[in-house]
């Protein structure tokens, strides 16, 4: 049977390594694209931007797409990818 000292040492070792393992798995938050970068990317894709703003961690813009359709786009602020296009009536 194991005495209480080795059990205590094992418990302490486990408790000390758990926070270290959790920190190793934690990732730094990804940097957002700057507004000029997003505007440049949209323009390069043929969009004409009428208005753009940050809302709830996403860029939202009122645009005219390359086919001359007016709409609203939602853009991922980290990747700069358009994740939604809604045509305006």
Buried (B, 14 or more C-beta within 10 A) or exposed (E): EEEEEEEEEEEEEEEEEEEEEEEEEEEEEEEBBEEEEBBEBBEEEEBEBEEBEEEEEBBBBBBBBEEEEEBBBBBBBEEBEBEEEEEEE
